[in-house]
Amino acid sequence: MKTKTIVVNGIIAALYIAITGIIQPIAFSNVQFRIPEIFNHLVVFNKKYFFGVVIGVFFGNLFFSNLLPYDLFFGVGHSIITLGLTIFVVRFIKNVWVKMAVNTLFFTFTMFIIAYELNLAMGFPFWETWMLAAIGEFVVMAVGMPIIYSINKQVKLDEKI
């Protein structure tokens, strides 16, 4: 792996962790309104961003979650599965907005993994928790689409790593 790739992924992970720490009260509930989830859109531009996002999720959960080891297993697993699914599918899609919309829908749907975790760990009702977590994820990812798109116009995310 190139040094530039490692550094860029380190910066992404650090940003994910820092933002998670700042918004901790709303990041670890059944709503899952975790703002740094917008970084999930980075894999739409280059699959190499996968590592920075997953490392950010791991350490964000490690440092700020009250549900260890649940969040390390389910939260990181959710990110790995959904980012992998996105990476696989978006290579067949040309339009960046469609790619981000697909990514948003994948992350929204797969929040059942987090709902299952919260059901196991805290006894939250599965269906209600899935709905609330999915809504929170959808809002964050949908709002994140124009933000990441704008950043890409300035930084050229597909060329930076």
Secondary structure, 3 states (H helix, E strand, C coil): CCHHHHHHHHHHHHHHHHHHHHCHHHHCCCCCCCHHHHHHHHHHHCHHHHHHHHHHHHHHHHHHCCCCCHHHHHHHHHHHHHHHHHHHHHCCCCCHHHHHHHHHHHHHHCCHHHHHHHHHHHCCCHHHHHHHHHHHHHHHHHHHHHHHHHHHHHHCCCCCC
